């Protein structure tokens, strides 16, 4: 069978169809004009708005003939022998086969133009060829056929929305947006015999329309039930009960993994075999839908408890019932009308659209209208997007004037006919999930099929729903009637092909079989080799030829043997790519594996493409073409999207915050396993698209499915981590919540740390860390998520391991963190703090204590500031010099003194403690600022990539370098001064300073500090791969040299070969080995440091052993070339021995040229020194001094309330003066309120009663 239709499948183009043949069935062509049509014509002639000049009949008969010439040759080839005269004549008229092959494979294969068909020389000859028989379409009414030109004009106008490039799509969307503003007018086609106008746009059904609806229900909806009732009842075999429906991932071990896979494979094959045994199956290669079932088993394997909640079970929290619409009215007073549009139109603007001819005009199907019970806020709701055919489609809804001539009863009848009877989408329901009486509740949405024609002055006429029902009734006859059956063998080839053109591409239905409906791709009358086409009376029925696709489970894609071979091929290809010099034998093995895969793909039992030939007996026409199916299959996606966002309103009520950008909330609730593609049972949608959708869809690039997903492998890691941040904040294309979880983790930790820090002023760092760990652990966060009911709103794949309670709780904790991150981005840190408090505290008293935490003890002693003590203490005097150097003036300078006080000093009345608590606070402040910056400016990085970058920014080594640059060590106070501080001590000093800066100035000052001192270093970290430590890099290089023997890969290992010196200053010597060969050895003050040094030395000495290093260098070089950034000197940012900031200033000119703007876009550094002639980077900067001679800078904090200013309001000018230390790297940043407070504090003459003069003098002597 495959060989017979192979040529037709591979080389034929879908021919055009005649519009007149689609608008009427063959049996009705000789029928005189009905009384209804006559009355409708009289009504239209009386309508004052009706323009009779537009009555221009249209037809596409001639074009359809010419475009079907390819199949005529092939049908001639199949029906005649080579010695037949007709065969020779047809062959002499046909074009060269190679030419046809080239045309079918050309770029214009899907072209909407028909110029080539009209200019074809074959067409003119075929039209002049005589025929012994009267053509099928030459009946009495053929003389009144419209001419071809008007039909071409209509179709060209209809195809004007086609866009090939993204620029054209953007332009078209702009035009569509402008159409709403224009004076577009819409009207319904007149149908006064069916509708009676009550008031305004409200109409009701007349008795004639009620009779039409009753007839439609009886002949089309009840027909299937009657036919299926005649079949013997079928009881599917019982399933074997399995005790463990859902497995917990952590319970799977290596010993049982293979057995579990075999059990799962056996279960899948059992389900597939069970479905293939259905007695009423239409064809073995056509798959049908069953309620609640997928192709390989039940749709839901969740517990009874889980089935009562969750979006995956169709239960939308907060979705109540709507009052049922009046079936005989259009309910215009309480429904809202939206026109649904889809961009890009690829695979939706088909070559053979559904056209209804009414009153000498042709109405073409353009899509569906959406009727809702509540208005849709298009500005609030995010855009609905879905990937299908490897193309990302955007589903838009535009509010429009509602058509008048329809009733809800008609829409329900059409919905049941299309979605239930034909497409068999049994699991697609629009009933409110939480309605008390679902039968008494109305559907959430109604759909109106739009058949339209253009009118003058930018007008559009929408066909009345009654005419749509009449069209479906007229086209509900048998696919091949008795008269054609008797005459088909006597028909000439062109006459038969003309008949085939009337049904080619149409949906036909056989209610007694499963699936009931199928698309007709060809109709073959030569069926001698198909016994099923001959019934018991000897009548030979034509064969319906359908080109379909096997489900993945039954093709090579679902074959375990093919999957295993594919994995081996990919692994072996990767190993060869990392070999320094692959041998000929290795290349030969790779080629053999590739040939084996190709052979398996082309095997008949594993091919995805199948050709189906079934008897046309008992099949009925529908009049519906594939374009309606294409549009209809996107409606479940849109309704799921709208219902989900409607349910989010209840979540916003719980958290007491309404999102400005609802997409952030959607993103926070989307699990990585979730994939929005069908909106209903995925196998139902796939089966219906294969059986009834477009035959030859145009596919996009398959990379769209995984280009934004997390990918493994060292090569991918290097490629991603070599990319710099974006100059401006950009939205990420990663559509799950892992990135928000990364940000939210820092938000939760920050909020918890701040409250604990202030609520427990006497608790040391260890106690604060213990309390914080108890609050931020996943087990507790899942409880907080449960209080918000996040499990009712989470989007994740149905059937994943989240069915297990433990896995679900872990996902809920991650979702809660993502929610906190979304609140930070949509609002600010105070909004996130408020929502976290709601979730954390149920008791109002405890909530008030948590929210209204006290000030820091040093702030409580001097609410207006303590700068009056500077002249009395040498320590504070020195710190004022540091303030002038960094350009920040503390309101409470004793906070700065405490940040520089080591715990060895003990408790003093000046600082009230050491810097341990401030260090605890500064660490979480730094984590939050870096996390937010990385999230905003690195949209292509996943959670793991962002964590690596953040580690490079906040590690002890980087912090120690910044501490040295600022000269902090000479202001630090120790009981026993040290000649040189350790890296950890210097990092702690910087964190304590940040903690003090936050307590005194708020978060915006800390953010400015990071923008100046930390973020400019990030580019060097990326180019030098400082995010990848030497030990990890060495192990990655060793793993690329693993073999295919199946054993564990070889990894480097380390040995301590020597240790010298006393305990406190011991030196360790460590050697690193790989495959029992020493690569290098190095020393260090700790074993870990010695291992790092040994790995670094091994990478330098063994470059020839690891080709991966050369690959990484090429990736970095290509990345720099693409981003046009000058590569800095190696290890330029890793120098720990910076004597002063003078070296940094000397490099500033060169460094600034290569630092991307995003790292300093809010800070412009200029010099006002008389001996430096450098121009300002910001022409609008000002160097005016305030009354105290220091620079001041106005800024608005994003964390002091709602965000009322854009990021551009943060553009500032920083003045750098040449000095021995880090002079004026940050100017005093103060709001008017802080300035007034500082001035007020300077005027205070009295000391706080809690701190007497004697205590101050005593503490001063202790500090000295």
N, C-alpha and C positions, 0 to 999 in steps of 0.2 A: 504493500500500500504506500510506503514511504517513497519508493522509487517512482511510482506513477505520478505523484503530485510534487515531486521534488522540483521539477523545472518550474512549475507554477508558483511554488513558494519562493524560490530563489530569485527569479527574474521578472516576475510580473509586478506591475504597479497597480495599486488599487484604482480601478476605473471610476470615472465620474458616473453619476446616476442622474436619470431624468427626474426633474422636480415634479412633473405632472404624474409620472408613474408612482412616485412616493405619496403624493397627496390623495390618490384614489387607488383602490384595489382593482384588479383586473375585472372582477365580476361587476363592479359598479360603473365601468366606463360607458357601457351602452345604456346605462340607466338614465332616464330623463331627469331634468333638474327637479329637485324635490320642492315641496311646498315651503319647507323651512327656508331654503335658499332664496326662493322667490320673495317671501315675506321680508327676509333680511335685506334683500336688495332694495325693496321699496322703502324700508326703514332708513337705509343709508342714503337714499336719494332725497329723503325728507330732512335729513340731518343738515342743519345749516353750517356746521363746521366741516362737513365732508367736501372735499375738493375732487370733483369729478375729473379734473385734468390729470390726476395721478393714476387713473385707471389705465395702466399700460400692462397688458399681459406679458408674462415672462416665462421662458422655458429654457431648458438646458439639454434638450434631446440630442441635438446634433453634436454638441460637445461630448456628451457621454458616449456616443458611438465612436468618435474618433479616438478617445482616450482608452477605449477598451480593445483596441486592435491587437495588442499583444496577446491577450488571452484567446482571441479568436484564432490566431495561428496555432496556439498550443492545443485548443479544443479540436481544431481541424486535424492536428497531428494525432490526437487520441481517437478520433471517430472514423477516420478513413485510413485505408491501406495506402501504401506508397504507389500502387498502380492505379488507384482511383483517379478518375478525371478531375473530380472536384478538388482532390488533394493537390494535384499538380497545378491547378489553376490558382488555388490559394497560396501555394508556395511561390508561384511566379509573381504574385502581387506583394508578397511580404518582403520586409526589409531583411538585410543580412542579420544573422543571429548575433554575431559579434557586436554589431552596432547596437542591437537591443540590449545586450549585456552591459555595454559601456553606459548606455543611458540609464539603466536601472541602478547602476552603482555610482552615478555621478553625484555631485554636490546638490544638483537640482532635484534630487529624488523626491524631496518633500516640498518642492516649490508649489506655490498656490497659483502660479501663472499657467495659462493654457495656450500661450501663443504658439508653442511648438506643435500642439495638437491641431490647431486651426490651420497652420501652414503646411501640415504634412501632406505630401503628394499622395500617400496611400489613402488618406481620408477621402480625397476627392474621387479617387477611382472606386473606392468601396461604395460611396454614395451613388455612383452611376451604374454599379453592377446590377444587372437584372436578377430578379429572383423569381423562381417558378411559383413560389407560394406567396400569398399575401402576407406582408410583414405583420408581426404580432401587434405592433403599436399603431398600425394603420387601420383604425376604426372610423366610424362615422364622424366622430368628433375630432379627428386628426386635422381636418382642414382649418379648424379655428385655433391651431396651436400658435402660441406666440413665437416670435423670432428669437434667435440665439443671442443677439447683441444685448438685449435688455437684461437677460439673466447674467451675462458676464459682468455687466455694470453693477448689478446687485451684489454679486459675489466679491467683486473687487472692493466695493465699499465695505462689505462685511469683513474682509481680510485686512482692512487698513490698520487694525490694531496690532498686527504682527510686528514683533521687534526681534532683531537678531543680535544686537549688542546691548551691553548694560547702559550705554549712553542713550540709545533709543528708548530703552525702558524708562529711564529717568525722565526723558523728554515727554514720553507718553503719559507718565504719572502726573507731570505738571499740567499737561493738557486736560487730563481727567479732573484734576483739582479745580482748574479754571472753568470747566463745564458747569460746575455747581453754581458758580457766581454768574454765569451767563443766563440769559432769559430762555432756558430750556423748558419747553412745554411738552407735556405727556398727556395722552388720552387713551382711553380704552376703546377698542373697536365696538361699534354700536351693536347692541343685542337686546333691544327692548322687549322682544318676545320672551326672553329668559329672565330679565332682571327688572325690578320695579324700584325706582328711586324714592326713598322716604324723605330724607333731608340731607343737604350738603352732599357728602360723599357716601353716605350710608344707603345701601341698596339691599333688597331682599329678593329671594327666589320666587319666581312665578310658578304656577302649577306645571307649566311645560318643562321648566328646569328640574323640578322635583321628579317628573316622569323620566327625564333624561338621566338623572343620577340613579334612579332605581334601575333603569335599563343597563347602565354601566356596571352597577354592582352585580346584577343578575348574569350578564353575559361575560364579564371579564374577571370579576373577583370570585363569584360563586362557581364559575365554570371549573376552576382548578379544584375546588373542594369536591365537586360532584365527580369529576374524573378520578381523583385520588381515592374517593370512597369506593369505587368499583374494584380497586386493586385488593388482593388479599392482604390482611394485616401483616405487618412485618415487625417482629420482636428481635431487636439486636441481641447478640449473645452477651451473657453477663461477664463483667470484668472480674478479674481476680483481685480480691481485696488486698491491698498493701498497707501494712501497718505504718510504715514510714513514708509519708508523702513528701516531706521536706527534710533535707539533710542539712546539718550544721557544718559549715566548712571546716571549722577547727577540729572536728571529730574525724576528718578524713586523713588517714595516714597512707604512707607509700605502699604498705602491704595490701591495703584494701582498695586502693584507688582503681586499679585495673578491673577488679571484680565489680565494683560499683558501676564503672563505665559499661561493662558487659551487660549488667542487669538493666541499665537505662536503655541500652541499645536494643535488648530483647523486648523491653516494654514498648518501645517505639514501633518496632516491627510488628508486634502483636496488634497494636492499634491500627496501623496501616492495613494489615491483613483483614482486620475486622471491618474496616470501611470499604475495602474492595469487594467484600462479600455481599454487599447490598443487592438484593434481587432486581431492583428497578434502576440500576445504574445505567446511564445513557451510553457511556463508553468507558473502557478501562483506563484511558488516559485523560478523562475529564473528571475533575474532582468536585464534589458537591459540599454543601454546607448543612450542618446540623446544629440545632439550638444548643448553645453551651459547649460545643465541641470544636476542637481544632483538628487538623489532619492527622496528628499523631497522638490524640488523646484529649481528655477534658481540658477546657480552658482554665478552670480554676481548681486547684488542688489544696486550697486553703482550708483551715479549720472552720467549723461552724461559727465560732466566735469572730474570727477574722472576716468572714463574709458579711458581717453586719455593719461594716464600716469601711471607709477608704474609697478614694477616687477610682482605684483599679476595679472596684466592684460596682461602679456606677452610682455610688452614694455620695452626693454633694451636700456637705454640711450647710445648713441654713437655707436649703432649697425647699420652700414650701409649695403648696399647690396653688394653682391659679384657677379662678372661677371659669368654668367651662364656657367657651364661646358659643353663641347662638349658631347652630349649624346652617340655618337658612339665611343668614345675614353675612355681610362681609366684615362686620364688627369694626368698621373704620374709626369709631369713636374711642376705642380702647386699644387698638393695635398700632404699632409703629412699623413703618415700611422702610427697608434698606435694600439697595441693589448690590448684589454680590459680584465682585470682579476678581479676576485671577491674573496675576502677572508672574512671569512672562506667559504669553498665550501659547507657547509651544506645547503640542499634543492636545490642545483644547480647540484650536481653530482647525478642525479637520477638513479634509477635502470633500467629504460628503455630509454636510450638516443636515439636520432634520428641518425640513421646510414644509409648512402647512399652507396650502393654497386655499384662500377664502375670498370669494367675491372678486375674482380676477386679479387678486394681489397675492404675493407670496410673503409669508411671515417666517422669518428665519430665527432659529433658536439661538439666543445669546447668553443664556445662563439662568440663574434662579434669583428670585427675590426672597428676602428674609422678613418674616413678620414676627415681631416680638411683643410681649406683654409689657415690657419695661423699656424705656429708652436706653440706648447704648452710648456711652461716653467714649467716643473714638480717641479723644485726647488722653484720657486716663488709661484705657486698656491698651496693652502692648499689641503690636501687630502679630497676627496669626501667620506662622510660617510652617511649611512642611516640605520635606524632601521626598520627591517621587520621580522615578525615572532618572535618578542621579542629578536632578535639577531642583533647586530650592525655589518653591513657589510661595508667593505672598498672597494671602486671601484678604481682600479688602471689602468693606461694606460701606456704601455711601447712602446717606439718607436721601430719600426721593419721595416725590408725591405718589401716594398710593393709587394703583389702578382701582377702578370702581367695580368692574363687571366680573365678580367672582363671589363665591360663598365658601365658608369654611368646610362645608360638606364636600364640595368639589375638590378642595385641596387634600382633604383626608383620603378621598377615593384615589386620587392620583398617587399619593404617597404610598398607600397600601399596594397599589398595582405595580409601581416601579420598584420600591425597595423591598417588598415582601414577596410578591408573586414572581417577579422577574429576576431581581438581583439576589434574592434569598438572604438578605441581611437580617437574620432572625434576632441577633443580639443587639441590634441598633434600636434603642428606645428613646423617645423624647418625653416620657412621662416623668413628672417630678419625683425624685427618689424618696423624699421624706413626706410626701402627701399622705394624709390619712386614708382617704378613699381615692385610689388612683383612677378608678373608673369614672368618678365624678369630677376629677380634675382635668384640666385642659393640658394639651401638650405645651411644652416650654416654647416651642417655635413651630411656625408653619412655613411651608415653602411653596412659592408660586412659580411655575415654569414660564419663562418669558419668551414668547414668540413675537418679534417686533418687525416693523418696517419703518423706514425713514419717511418723514414728512417735511414739507418746505419750512423755511425759517427755523431751522434747528429743532424740529419737532420729531416726535416718535409716537407711534401707535402700537399699543400692546394688545395682543389678541385676547379676546374674552375667554375665560376658562371654559365656557360652554362649548366653544368651537374646538378647543383642545380635546375635550371628552368625545365630541362627535368625530373628530379625526381618528382617535384611537379606536372607536367603535367601527368606523368604516374600514380600518386596516386590521381587523381582527379575524379575517377569514382564513381558510386553509392556505398553507404555503403554496401548494400546487393543487388546483381544483381538478375535478374529473375531466373537464373539457381539455385542459392542457395535457393531462395524463394520456388521453387518447391521441392527441395530435402531436405530441413531442417528437415521436420518431419520424413524422412526416415533415417537420419544420426544417427549413434551411438553417445553416449555421448562424447567419446573421440574425435571422428571426428568433432562433433560440437564445442567442446572446442578448438580444433586446429584452427578452423576458427575464433572463438572469439579472440584467441590470436593475430591474425593478426591486429586487430583494437583496442584492449584493451589499454587504455592510450593515444589513438590518438585523435586529434581534428577532429571533423566532423562538417560540415556546412550545413545549410539550409537557403539559401539567402532570402527566402520569409518570414521568421519569425524573431522575436526579442526576445532574442539575436539570432544572426545567427549561432554562433559556440558554441559547448559544448564539454567537455571531456567525452569520453566513459569509464565508469568504469566497466560495464558489458553489455552483450547482451543476453536478455532472449527471448527464442522462445515460452515459455508458456505464452501467452497473452490473454487467454480467458476472464480474468476479466478486461481487458483494452479495452474498445470499440474503442478508437481512433486508435488502431493498425490494425483494419480491415477497408479497404477502401470500396468504393461503389461497386466494382466488386467482393467483397468477399475474396480478397487476404489478408492473415494474415501476417503482417510485424512483425519482432522481435521488442522488446522494448529495447530502450537505457536506461540503468540504470545509473543515475548520482547522486553522493553524494555531496550535496552542503551546503551552509551556508546562512541563512537568513540575510538580512541587519540588523544592530543594531536597526533601527527605528521600525522594525516589530517584534523583538524578545523581550525577557524579559529585555535586556539591555536598550531598548528605551521605555519601558512601564512606564508611570508616576506612576502607582500604585506600581510597583516593586521598582522604585527609591525612592519613599517615604518610603516604608517599609525598604529598605536598610539603609536609613539615620537614621531612628528611631532605627534600630538594632545597628548601629555603635555608636550612641549617648548613648544608654542604656548600651552597653558593656563598653564604656569609663567610665560612671558613676560608674558602679559596680567595675571596676578596681581601682577607687579612694576611694571606701568605706573602712572604717577600718574593718568592719565585715559584709559582705553581708548576708542577710537573705535567707532562703530557698525559700521563695516566689519570691524574686528578681531573684534568679538563675533559678527558674522554668519559669518565664516570659522571661528571655533571651533565654532559650532553645526553648520556643514556638515561639519566633520571628525567630530564626534560622530555625526551621522546616518549618515555613511559607514561608521563602525565598526559601528553597529547593523545596518545593511543587510548587511554582510559576515557578521555573526554569525547572521543568520537565513536565509542562503542554504542551500538544501537540501544542496548538496555539502559544506558546511562546518559544518553543525550537529553538535553533539556528541551529542545524544540521537537515537537511531535506534530504529525499530520493525522487528523481524525476524519474519517468518512462514515457518516451515519445515514440511515434512511430518513427521508423527508416525510414519511407516513406519520400522521397524527400531529404534525407540527402546524402551528398557527402563526400568522404574521402579527407584528405588534406596531409597525410604523415608526418605531423608535430606532434612531441611529446611534452610533457610538459616541457622538459628542454629548448627548444627554447623560450617558453612563459616565463619561469622564468628569463632567461637572458634578454629577450626583455623588461620586465616590469621595469628593472633598467635603461634602456637607457634614459627615460625622466628625471630621477634624475641626471644623469651625464651631459646631455646636458644643463639642467637648471643651474647646478653648473658652467659649463664652460662659458655659456653665461653671467651669472651674473658677474663673475670675469673679463670677457672681457669688460663689461660695466664700471667696476670700474676704468679702465684706464682713462676714461674721468673725473672721480672724482679726481683722482690723479693729473691730469693736472690742474684742477681748484684750488686745494689747493697748487699746486706747490711743491709737495713732493711725492716721490715714496716709498712706504712701503717696508721694507726688509722682514717683516713677514706679508704677506697679510691676514693671518687668523685673526690678530687683527683688521684689517679694516672690515672684514666680521662680526666679533663678535660685533663691535661697531654699525653695521647697522641692527642687528638682534633683533627684538622686542620679549619680552617674549611670546607673543601669537603665534609666528611662529613655525611651526613644519615641518621639511623636511622629507617627507615620500614617496611621489609618483612623484612629479615633474610635475604633470598635474592634471586634474580634479580628486579629490580623490575618488569619488564614481565610476567614470569610471574605475579607476585602481582596486578598490576592486571588482567590478562586474566581470571584465575580469579575475582577479586572481581566483575568486571563480569558474567561469564557465570553464576556460581553464587552470588554473595553476595546480600545483601538488596537488594530492588528499589528501595525508596525510603528511603535512609539519611537520618538527621537530621544536618545539617551544622552545625558551629559557625562561629565568626567566622574568616574567612580571614586576619585579621591575625595570628593565632597563628604563621603561618609566617615572618613577617618582622618581628614586633614586637621580637625580640631579636637581629636581624641588623644588620650594619653598613649604614647608609643614607647616601647622599650628599646634598649640597645644603646651602646656607647656612642655610635655614630649619630643617632638622633639626639642624644644628650648634648654632644659637642655642638651640633648644628644649632640647637635651640639656645644654648648658653652662650653662644658667640654673638647673639643679637643684642643690640643696645636698646635702651628704653626709647619710647616715643617722645617727641618734643612736646606734644600736648597730650592731655588725658584722652584715652580712646576706650571705646567699649569693646570688650573681648567677645570673640566668636565662640568661645567655649560655653556650652549651654548646660552646664550642671553646676552644682554648688560647692565644688571642692576649692575653688579660688576664694569664694566668699567664706568658706570654713576657715581657710588660712588667715583671712583678715579677722573674722569673728573670734577666733581663738585668742588673738592679741587683744581684742576689745574686751572680752570677758575677763581675761587676766588683768588688764589695766583697771577696769571698774572695781573688781574685787580688791586689788591691791590698794587702791585709793581709799576705799571705805575702811578696810582693816587698818591701814596706816593711821587714819585719824581717830577711829573708834578705840584703838588700843595704843595710846601714846607711850605706855611703859613697857610694851612687849617688844622683845628684841627680834632680830631678823629671823632667827630660826623658828620662833613661835608664829610669826606672821606667815612664813612660807608653809608651815604645817596647816594653818587655817585655810590659806588660799588653795592648797592642794585638795583639801576636802571639798571645797566649793566648786572648783573647776574640773573635777574628775568626771569622766563620762557617765558614770553611774548616777551622779547627782544631776548632771545636766539633762539626762533623759527624764528625770522626774520633773524638772522645770518645763521641759518640752511637753510632757503629759498634761501639765496644768493648762497649757495653751491649746491642748488637743491637736498638736502638729501631725499626729499620725493620721488624722482625718483629711489632711490637706497635702500630704507628701505625694510626689509623683515618682513612682519607681516601677520597674518592670514587673508585670504580673507573673508569678511563678518563680521569682528569684528566691535566694536564700533569706530574704528579709521576712519570709513567712515565719521563720524561727524567731521566737521572742527575744532571745539574746541579741541576734543580729539586728532586729528591728530597734531595740533600745539603743544600740550603738549608732544606727543611722539617725535616730531621733536626736541624739546628743550632737551629732555633726550638723543636723538641720538647725538646731537651736543656735549653735555658733554661727552658722551662715546667716540666720535671721539677725543676729547682733551686728554682723558685718554689713548687712543690707541697711539696717537702721542708721549706722554711721554714715554710709554713703548718701542715703536719701535725706537724712536730717543732720545730726551732729552727735558728738559724744554724750551730750546731755540727754538727747532722746533715747539713745541706747541705754544709758544709765537708768532712766525712768522706767523703761520697759523691763529691764533686768530686775529692778526693785519690785515691780508688780508680780513677776514670776517667783521671786525669792521669798517674799514675806506675805503670808496670809493675814497675820495679826496686824491690825492697823497701828497698834502701839509700837510693835517691833519695826514696822515699816517706817514710822516717823523717826525712830532712833537711827535706823539705817540711812535714811535720806538726809536728815539734819545732823550730820556729824560735826563735831567741834573743830575749831581752828587748831593749827599747830600750837603747842605751848609757847613757843617763842613769839608767834603772832598774837596769841591771847594776852601775853604780858604787855605788848606794845601794839595795840590795834592800828595806830597811825604810823608805825615805823620806829626803828631804833637807830637811825643814823646819827642821832645826837651823841652816841657813845664813841664815835670814831676817834675823836680827839683824845679820849681818855685811855685808849687801848692801842698798843703798838700793833697787835695782831690785826685789828680792824683797819688801822692806817695802811698796813701793807696790802690788805685785801682791797682797799679803795684804789690802790695802784693797779691791781689786777682788774678791777672793774673798768678803769679807764682804758686799759689795754684791750679788753674784749668789747667795750662799748655798751655794757649793760650795767645799770645802776640798780642795785637791790633795794627794795623798800625796807626789808629786814635783813640787814647785812650780817646779823648773827647766824642766820641760816647758812650763809656762805661760809662763815667761820666754822660752823658745825660740819659742813661738808668736807672741810680740809682737816678735821680733827680725827686722829686715829684713836681706836679703842684703847690703845695702851695709855692714853692720857687719863682716861677715866671720866667721872662726872665732874663738871665745873658749872658754876652759876652763869658763866657767860654763854656757853653753848648748850647746857642742859643735857649733854650726852655726846656720843661719838657719831661717826658718819655711817654706821652699819645700817640703820633704818633708812637713811636717805639713799644708800646704795641699793637697798631692796626696791625702793620706789623708782629710782632712776633707771634700773634695768627694765622694768615694765613700760616706762615711758618711752625708752628707746625702741623697744620691741614694737610698740604701737605705731610710732611715727614711721619707722622703716617699713613696716608691713603695709601701711596705707600708701606710702609713696610707691612701693613696688607694685602693688595691686593696680594703681591708677596708670602707671607709665610702662608696664610690661604686660600688655594684654595677650600676648602669644604664649606666655609661660604658664605652665600648670603649677599646681600646688607644690610639688617637689622641687621644681625649678626655682620658684620664689623662695622656698626655704633655703636653698643653697645660696642664693644671692643675699638673703638676710643674714645668714651665718657669716658671710664674708664681711658684712658691715658691722656686726655687733660682737665679733669675737674679741678676745682679749688683746690679740696682736694689733688689730686696727685701733682699738680704743687706746692702747698704750701709745701708739704713734700720735694720735690726736692730743693726748695728754702732754706729750713732749712738745708738740708744736705750740701749744698754748702756754707752756711754761708753768704748768700747775704744780710740778713737784717741788719747786722752791717755796711755795706757799703752804705746803703740807706740814702738819705739826705732829711730831712723834715724840714719845718719851725718850727714846734712844735713837737719835737721827741716824739714818742709813746713808752710806756713800752713794749707793745706787739702788733704786727700787726695782723689785721684780716686775715682770710684765703684768702679773695678776694684780699687784698693788696699784700700779698706774691705771689699769682698767677700772678698778674699784673707785679710784679717785674721780675719774671722769663720770661714772654712773652716779656717784654721790652729788657731784656738781649739777648734773641734770635733774636729780631729785629736788635739790634745793631751788633750782631755777623754776621748776614746775610749781612748787609750793608758793613761791614768791610772785611769779609772773603769769602763771597759767601755761597752757599747752602750746600756744602760738609762738612763744619765745623759744621753746624747746625745738619746735619745728624749724624756725629760722636758723637756729644753731646747727641743726643737722644738714640743712641745705647748704650751709657755708663750709662746714668742717668734715662732713661725712659723704654726702652724695656725690661731690665732684670726684671722689676717689673710686667710685663704682666703675667708671669706664676702664680704669687701669686694672681693676680686679677681673673684669670680663676679658680683656685682651690678654692678660697674663694667666688666665685660668686659676686665679687664686681661690676661687670657690671650690676647686678640686684639690684636696690635699695630696701630697706625694704618695702616701700609702694607698689611697684609693685609686690614684692614677696608675700606679704600678700593678695593682691587682686587676684593673680593667684591661691593661695591656696584656697581662698573662692570660686572661680568660679568652682573648681573641685568638690564642694559639691552641685552643683545645682541639682534640681529635674527635673522630666519629666512632670511636670504639665503644661508646656508650658508658664508659666509666666516669667517675667524678673528675671534673677538670682540675688541672694542676694550678695551684695558687702559691704565691710566695709565702715563706715563713721566716721568722726572725729568731735569733739566738743571742743571748747576752754572753759575749766571749770574754769580757773583762770588766772589772769595777775597781776603781781606785779612789783614795781619799777618805776623809772622815765622813760620818753619817750625814751631817748637815751640808756638806759641800762635795758629795760624792760624784764622781764622773763615771758614766756607764759607756761601754763600747758594745755596739750591737752590729751583728752581721746579718744580711738578708740573703736567702737562698731561694733558688727556683730550679726545680727538677734536679735537686741534689748538687747544684753548682752555685758557689758563692758569687753573687753579683757585686756586692760592695759592703763596706763597713764604715761606721761613723760613730762619733761620741756625742754625749749630751748630758745635761744635769739631771735628767730623768730618763727612765727607760722609754717612755713615749716619745720624748724629744729625740732621743738617739735613734729610734726606729724611723721617725720622720726624716731625719738627716740621712740615714742609710738608704731609704727609699728614693730620696731626691738624688743621691749620688748614683744609685743604680740606674735611674732613668737617664742620667747624663752619660754614664759609661757604656750602656747597652742599647744605644739607639739603633744599631743594626739588627738587634734581636727583635725589636718591636716596630713593625711597619705602621702600627696604629699611631705612633707619635708623628710620623710624617703626614699621615692623613689629617690629624688634628691641626697641624700647622697649616696645611692647605685650606682647611675649613676656616680657620681664623683669618688667614690672608684674604680669602674670597669674601668673607664677611666684612672685613675692613674696606676692601675695594668697593663693595656694593654700597656701604654706608659712608664712603668717602671720608674716613677718619684717619688721621696720621697716626701710625703706630708709635707708641712711646718706647723708651728704652726699657729693656727687660729688667724686671724687679725694681722699676723706678718708684713704685708706690710701697715697696716692702722694706725700705731702709728704716731700721729701728734706731740708728744712731744719728739723729738730727741734733746738731749742737744748738741751733737756734732757728728761728723762723726766717732768718736772712736768706738761707738756702732756698726756702720755699718761695720767698718773694722774687728771687732771681729767676725762678722757673715759671713764675706766674704767667708771663707773656706767652711762652711756648705752650704751657699747659692749657691756657684758656682757649687757644686756637683749636685744640682738639677735643675740648670738653663739650659735649652736646648741650644745647640750650636748656633742655629740660632739667638738667642738674642745677642750673643757677638762674632759671627763668624768672624767679621772684626776687633775685638779688643781683644788683649791678655794682661791681666793685670799681671805684675810681680812686685816684690819689690827689690829695690837695697839698702835697709837699712842694715847697718852692724849688727844690732841686730835682724834681722828677717831672718831665714834660710829657705826660701821657694823657690822652684825651679821654673824656668821659664816655663810658659805654652807654650811658643813658642821657640823652640831650636834655631831658626834662628834670635831671637831678639838681638838687640844691645843696650847697655847702654852708648854708647859714647856721650860725651857732645860736644856742639859747642863752639865757642870761647867765648861766653858770659856765659858759664856754664849751659845753659838750654838745655833740650832735644829737638831734632827736629825730625820731621817725614815727609817722602816724601809720597805724595799721589797724585792721579789723580782725578780730579773732573769730575763726569759724567755730570755736568752742565756747563762746560767750553768749550763745543764744542760737536762734535760727540763722541759716545762711542767707543773708540779705544782699551780699555783695559777691560779685564774680571774682574769679581768681586774678583777674587783671587788676583788681583793687589792691592786690598785695605787692605790686611792683614797687620796689624800694631802691634806695641808693645807699651803698655802704662805702664809707671813706676809710681808706687804708693809709696810715701814716708810716713812714720809715722809722723804725725803732728797733731796739734790741730784742723786744719780745713781740708777741702777737698783738700788735697795736690796732685797736679800733676795727677788729674783724667784724664786730657787730656793734651797731650804734644803739644807744639807749632807746628801747622800744617801749613806748608808754602811751596809754590812752589818756584823754583829758582827766578822767577820774583819778588815774594813778599819779599823774603830775600834781594834781591838787593835793592828793594825800601826801606826796613827798614834800611839797612846800609846807604843808601843815606840820609835818613831823619835824622839819628844821626849826620851826618856831617854838617847839615845845621846850620848856625850861626845866620841867620837873621830871624826875625819873619815876617809873611805875613803882607802886607801893610794894610789889612782889620782888623787886630787885633793888636793894639799898645800895648806897654809895660804898659802904664798907664791903659788901659782898662782891661788888664789881672790882674793887681794888684787890681783894683777895684772889679772885679768879684770874685777874691779870698777872699777879705774881706767880700763880700756879702754871699758867700758860707759858710764861717766860722760863 
